[in-house]
């Protein structure tokens, strides 16, 4: 053994945020520099161990889990460079977006689009293709203009549109399997304020007027409450601010896990409590984009071609109506993203609609969801859906090859950059083998 400066901790238990998966890595590292990460890779090579990097741990799947070595990037979180001319910012991979947003604000800059959760790292957000909504905007990785990748070999590969462009289109959605992203450069925009307008409507009405909604708003999304007619078009918080709503809902959902018929009633009552009137709210962009995910939950989120939106949602509604025993928690969240050229992006070469379904875990209890999951997945697959990489899905390599035209290309790049599979884990083996 070489004399290693960097110490790993034994006995650390990792759990993802939703509490749906966890692992007990043999050693858990919190490196402070790229040099230290190199040493960890060297140690892993000597001992024949695999390495996984974890960011904010928000992915509701087991994509970050490892029984070997785990690297937490929390201490590699500096801002490296702010270019006001080009409106670009270069950051270390472990910075949380919540920290980056505040830093950008000081420079009069902002990211054009953000996900709902900001306690996620710069490299993590692009690892699984985080997205929000806005048909004029791509998924979050489309805002990345350059990145540095530390390879299994210990060398650093710079990637951008002009340098190693092939690897760049793979690494912007890297699944943690190409190398360790150590820095990311984001394209920003001048800071801006957003006006959020929420109003009640019905599912059929929103679907009929979809073209117009997408044209009129920068960031249009809608929430549909299954078992009730109404989708509101955004979210309000007065009810939650008193925390009453939160505790009451958790309790009711827990009871409904024994009496599934209650879910229909819960969805209708909460729709009326939360969204029966038009609401407006104006604030800095990043404050409007982020909102509290209040519950631990199981999530699926597939992207389908945008022209299939209406058909797919009406089929999901019909499936729920046909099977009174099959319950769906609210809300089903519908968002839109622009096409891109990122190899494993669910929006690869097509404008897409994401349909996000959840089942809450009241007090950590698992609520039966398999029938609903199966019905949903079947509808998504039938309409050419592609699953969100961070969320639950049952796809194997055979499925993914059919869904992603550039899948073989990504695999070839992965095999070249990581020939011994040091960055693989159980989740990724299902994807690649």
C-alpha positions in Angstrom: 0.0 0.0 0.0 1.1 3.5 -0.7 1.0 5.9 2.3 -2.4 7.5 1.8 -3.1 10.9 3.3 -6.8 10.6 2.8 -8.8 8.7 5.4 -12.1 6.8 4.8 -14.6 6.3 7.5 -16.0 2.8 8.2 -19.4 2.1 9.5 -21.2 4.9 7.7 -24.8 4.1 6.6 -26.0 5.9 3.6 -29.8 6.5 3.0 -31.2 8.5 0.1 -33.5 11.4 1.0 -36.8 9.5 0.4 -35.6 6.7 2.6 -36.4 4.2 -0.2 -32.8 2.9 -0.6 -29.6 2.8 1.4 -26.2 1.0 1.6 -23.3 0.5 4.0 -20.1 1.4 2.1 -16.9 -0.3 3.4 -15.3 3.2 3.4 -16.9 6.6 3.2 -14.7 9.5 2.1 -15.0 13.3 2.2 -12.1 14.5 0.1 -11.1 18.2 0.0 -9.3 18.3 -3.3 -9.0 16.6 -6.7 -5.6 15.2 -5.5 -7.4 13.4 -2.7 -10.0 11.9 -5.1 -7.1 10.6 -7.2 -5.7 8.9 -4.1 -9.0 7.3 -3.3 -9.2 5.9 -6.9 -5.7 4.6 -6.6 -6.6 2.8 -3.3 -9.7 1.4 -4.9 -7.6 0.1 -7.8 -5.2 -1.6 -5.5 -7.9 -3.3 -3.4 -10.1 -4.1 -6.4 -13.0 -1.9 -5.1 -15.6 0.0 -6.9 -16.3 3.7 -6.2 -19.5 5.7 -6.1 -19.9 9.5 -5.7 -22.9 10.9 -3.9 -24.1 14.5 -4.0 -27.3 15.6 -2.1 -28.6 12.0 -2.1 -32.0 13.2 -3.5 -32.4 10.5 -6.2 -35.3 8.3 -5.1 -33.6 5.3 -6.7 -30.5 3.3 -5.7 -28.3 4.9 -8.4 -25.8 6.2 -5.8 -25.6 3.2 -3.6 -22.4 1.2 -3.1 -21.1 -1.5 -0.7 -17.4 -0.6 -1.6 -16.1 3.0 -1.5 -18.4 6.1 -1.4 -17.2 9.6 -2.0 -19.2 12.6 -0.7 -18.3 15.8 -2.5 -19.6 18.3 0.1 -16.1 19.8 0.7 -15.3 20.3 -3.0 -17.8 23.2 -3.3 -16.1 26.4 -4.3 -17.0 28.9 -7.0 -14.0 28.9 -9.3 -14.8 31.6 -11.8 -17.5 34.1 -12.7 -17.4 35.5 -16.2 -19.8 38.5 -16.3 -19.2 39.1 -20.0 -20.3 35.6 -21.1 -22.6 35.2 -18.1 -20.9 31.9 -17.2 -20.0 30.5 -13.9 -17.5 27.7 -13.2 -18.0 25.8 -10.0 -16.6 22.7 -8.2 -18.8 19.6 -8.5 -20.0 19.4 -4.9 -21.5 22.9 -4.6 -25.2 22.8 -3.8 -27.5 24.8 -6.1 -28.9 26.5 -3.1 -25.4 28.0 -2.5 -24.8 28.7 -6.1 -28.2 30.6 -6.5 -27.3 33.0 -3.7 -23.8 33.5 -5.1 -25.1 34.3 -8.6 -27.6 36.8 -7.2 -24.7 38.8 -5.8 -23.4 39.1 -9.4 -26.8 39.9 -10.9 -26.9 36.5 -12.6 -29.2 33.5 -12.4 -29.7 30.0 -13.9 -32.5 30.2 -16.6 -34.2 27.1 -15.1 -33.9 25.1 -11.9 -35.5 22.0 -10.4 -37.9 22.1 -7.4 -35.2 21.0 -5.0 -32.0 23.1 -4.5 -30.2 20.9 -2.0 -28.6 19.1 -4.9 -25.0 19.3 -6.2 -23.9 20.8 -9.5 -22.5 17.4 -10.7 -25.5 15.5 -9.3 -28.1 17.6 -11.0 -26.6 16.7 -14.4 -25.9 13.1 -13.4 -29.5 12.0 -13.7 -31.0 14.7 -16.0 -32.8 16.9 -13.5 -35.5 18.9 -15.2 -38.2 21.4 -14.5 -40.6 22.8 -17.0 -40.9 25.3 -19.9 -41.1 24.2 -23.5 -38.5 26.9 -24.4 -36.1 25.4 -21.9 -34.2 22.1 -21.9 -33.5 19.8 -19.0 -31.0 21.3 -16.5 -27.9 19.7 -18.1 -28.5 21.8 -21.3 -27.3 24.8 -19.3 -23.8 23.2 -18.9 -21.3 24.5 -21.4 -18.2 22.7 -20.1 -17.1 20.2 -17.5 -13.9 18.4 -16.2 -14.0 14.7 -15.8 -11.5 12.8 -13.6 -11.2 9.4 -15.3 -10.6 6.0 -13.7 -7.0 6.3 -15.0 -6.4 9.4 -12.8 -6.2 11.8 -15.8 -8.5 14.8 -16.2 -10.5 15.2 -19.4 -11.8 18.6 -20.3 -15.1 18.5 -22.2 -17.2 21.1 -24.0 -18.9 21.6 -27.4 -15.5 22.2 -28.9 -13.2 20.0 -26.8 -14.0 16.3 -26.7 -17.5 17.0 -27.9 -18.5 13.3 -28.1 -17.7 12.7 -24.5 -19.4 16.1 -23.6 -22.8 14.9 -25.0 -22.4 11.8 -22.9 -21.1 13.5 -19.7 -23.9 16.1 -19.5 -26.0 13.2 -18.3 -23.4 10.9 -17.0 -25.2 8.5 -14.5 -22.0 8.6 -12.4 -20.4 6.0 -14.7 -18.0 7.8 -16.9 -15.6 9.2 -14.3 -15.9 11.8 -11.5 -17.1 15.2 -12.5 -14.9 17.7 -10.7 -16.0 21.0 -12.1 -19.0 22.3 -14.1 -19.4 25.5 -16.1 -23.0 26.8 -16.4 -24.4 29.2 -18.9 -26.4 31.8 -16.9 -28.8 34.7 -17.8 -29.1 38.1 -16.2 -31.1 37.7 -12.9 -34.9 38.0 -13.3 -38.0 37.9 -11.3 -40.9 35.6 -12.0 -44.6 36.1 -11.6 -46.3 32.8 -10.7 -50.0 32.6 -11.4 -52.0 29.6 -10.1 -55.6 28.9 -11.1 -58.0 26.0 -10.9 -59.3 24.4 -14.1 -60.4 20.9 -15.2 -58.2 18.3 -16.8 -60.1 18.2 -20.1 -60.0 22.0 -20.4 -56.2 22.3 -19.7 -55.5 19.5 -22.3 -57.7 21.3 -24.9 -55.9 24.6 -24.3 -52.5 23.1 -23.9 -50.9 24.8 -27.0 -52.0 28.2 -25.8 -50.8 27.7 -22.2 -47.4 26.6 -23.5 -47.2 29.6 -25.8 -48.2 32.1 -23.2 -46.1 31.1 -20.2 -42.3 30.6 -19.9 -42.6 27.8 -17.4 -46.0 26.2 -17.7 -46.8 23.1 -15.6 -50.0 21.7 -14.2 -50.9 19.4 -11.3 -53.7 16.9 -11.7 -55.5 15.5 -8.7 -56.5 12.0 -9.7 -60.0 10.9 -8.6 -61.1 14.5 -9.0 -61.8 16.5 -12.2 -59.5 19.4 -11.4 -55.9 20.2 -12.2 -54.6 23.5 -10.7 -51.8 25.1 -12.6 -49.3 25.6 -9.8 -49.1 25.4 -6.1 -50.0 27.6 -3.1 -48.7 27.4 0.3 -51.0 29.2 2.9 -52.4 26.0 4.1 -49.0 24.4 4.5 -47.5 27.4 6.1 -49.5 26.6 9.2 -48.2 23.0 9.0 -51.7 21.9 9.8 -52.2 20.7 6.3 -49.0 18.7 6.4 -49.8 16.7 9.6 -53.4 16.2 8.7 -52.6 14.9 5.2 -49.9 12.5 6.5 -52.3 11.1 9.1 -55.1 10.7 6.5 -52.8 9.0 4.0 -51.6 6.7 6.7 -55.2 5.7 7.5 -56.0 5.4 3.8 -53.2 2.8 3.5 -55.7 0.5 5.4 -58.9 1.9 3.7 -57.8 2.7 0.1 -61.2 4.1 -0.7 -60.4 7.2 1.4 -57.9 8.4 -1.1 -60.6 9.6 -3.5 -62.1 11.7 -0.8 -58.7 13.0 0.4 -57.8 14.2 -3.1 -61.0 16.1 -3.5 -61.0 17.7 -0.1 -57.3 18.8 -0.5 -57.9 20.1 -4.0 -60.6 22.4 -2.6 -58.5 23.5 0.4 -55.5 24.3 -1.6 -56.5 25.5 -5.0 -60.0 26.8 -5.2 -59.0 30.4 -6.2 -56.6 32.2 -8.4 -53.3 33.2 -6.7 -50.4 35.3 -7.7 -46.9 35.5 -6.4 -43.8 37.5 -7.6 -40.2 36.9 -6.5 -36.6 36.2 -7.6 -36.6 33.4 -10.1 -34.8 30.8 -7.8 -37.3 31.4 -5.0 -40.3 30.6 -7.3 -38.6 27.5 -8.8 -37.8 25.9 -5.5 -40.5 24.5 -3.2 -40.6 22.1 -0.3 -41.0 18.4 -1.0 -42.7 17.8 2.2 -43.1 14.0 2.1 -40.9 11.0 1.6 -42.3 9.4 -1.5 -41.9 6.8 -4.2 -41.7 8.5 -7.6 -41.9 7.7 -11.3 -41.4 10.3 -13.9 -41.3 9.4 -17.6 -40.9 11.7 -20.6 -43.2 11.1 -23.6 -43.3 12.9 -27.0 -45.2 16.2 -26.3 -47.9 15.3 -28.9 -48.9 12.3 -26.8 -49.7 14.3 -23.7 -53.5 14.4 -23.9 -53.8 10.8 -25.0 -51.6 9.4 -22.2 -53.2 11.4 -19.4 -56.7 10.5 -20.5 -55.6 6.8 -20.6 -54.2 7.1 -17.0 -57.5 8.7 -15.9 -59.5 5.9 -17.5 -57.3 3.2 -15.9 -58.0 4.7 -12.5 -61.7 5.0 -13.1 -61.8 1.3 -14.3 -60.1 0.0 -11.2 -61.6 1.5 -8.1 -59.2 -0.5 -5.9 -56.2 1.2 -7.6 -55.4 4.5 -5.8 -53.2 7.4 -6.9 -51.9 10.0 -4.5 -52.0 13.7 -5.6 -50.7 15.5 -7.4 -49.7 14.0 -10.8 -47.3 16.7 -12.0 -47.1 17.5 -15.7 -44.1 19.4 -17.0 -42.6 20.2 -20.4 -39.0 20.3 -21.8 -37.4 21.2 -25.1 -35.5 18.7 -27.2 -31.7 18.3 -26.9 -28.7 16.3 -28.2 -27.6 14.8 -24.9 -27.1 11.0 -25.5 -29.1 9.7 -22.5 -31.5 12.6 -22.2 -35.2 11.6 -22.0 -35.7 14.6 -24.4 -33.1 13.4 -26.9 -34.2 14.8 -30.2 -37.8 15.4 -29.2 -39.8 18.0 -27.3 -41.2 16.1 -24.3 -43.9 16.0 -21.7 -42.9 14.6 -18.3 -45.7 12.9 -16.3 -44.6 12.6 -12.6 -46.6 10.2 -10.4 -46.0 9.7 -6.6 -47.1 7.5 -3.8 -46.3 9.1 -0.4 -44.9 7.1 2.5 -46.8 8.4 5.5 -44.7 7.9 8.7 -42.3 5.9 6.5 -45.0 3.3 5.8 -45.1 1.8 2.3 -48.5 2.2 0.6 -49.4 -0.5 -2.0 -48.5 1.0 -5.3 -47.6 -1.9 -7.7 -50.9 -2.0 -9.6 -50.8 1.8 -10.2 -47.1 1.7 -11.1 -47.7 -1.1 -13.6 -50.6 0.7 -15.2 -48.7 3.9 -15.4 -45.5 2.3 -16.8 -47.5 0.4 -19.4 -49.1 3.6 -20.7 -45.8 5.4 -20.7 -44.1 2.6 -22.7 -46.9 2.5 -25.2 -46.4 6.1 -26.0 -42.7 5.9 -26.5 -41.8 7.0 -22.9 -38.3 7.2 -21.5 -37.9 7.0 -17.7 -36.2 9.7 -15.6 -32.9 8.2 -14.5 -33.2 9.2 -10.8 -36.6 7.8 -10.3 -38.0 4.3 -9.9 -38.3 2.3 -13.2 -38.2 -1.3 -14.2 -36.2 -0.9 -17.5 -33.4 -3.2 -18.5 -30.7 -2.7 -21.1 -32.9 -4.3 -23.7 -35.7 -1.7 -23.1 -33.3 1.2 -22.9 -31.7 0.3 -26.2 -35.1 0.6 -27.9 -35.9 3.9 -26.1 -32.6 5.7 -26.6 -31.2 5.9 -30.2 -27.8 6.9 -28.8 -27.6 4.2 -26.2 -24.9 2.1 -28.0 -22.8 5.3 -28.5 -23.0 6.0 -24.7 -22.1 2.5 -23.9 -19.0 2.6 -26.2 -17.9 5.9 -24.5 -18.4 4.4 -21.0 -16.4 1.2 -21.8 -13.6 3.3 -23.2 -13.4 5.7 -20.2 -14.0 3.1 -17.5 -12.8 -0.3 -19.0 -12.7 -2.1 -15.6 -16.1 -0.8 -14.4 -14.8 0.9 -11.3 -17.8 3.3 -11.3 -20.5 0.6 -11.7 -23.0 -0.6 -9.0 -26.1 -2.8 -8.9 -28.3 -0.1 -10.5 -25.9 0.5 -13.4 -25.4 -3.2 -14.0 -29.2 -3.5 -14.7 -28.8 -0.6 -17.2 -25.7 -1.8 -19.0 -25.9 -5.6 -18.8 
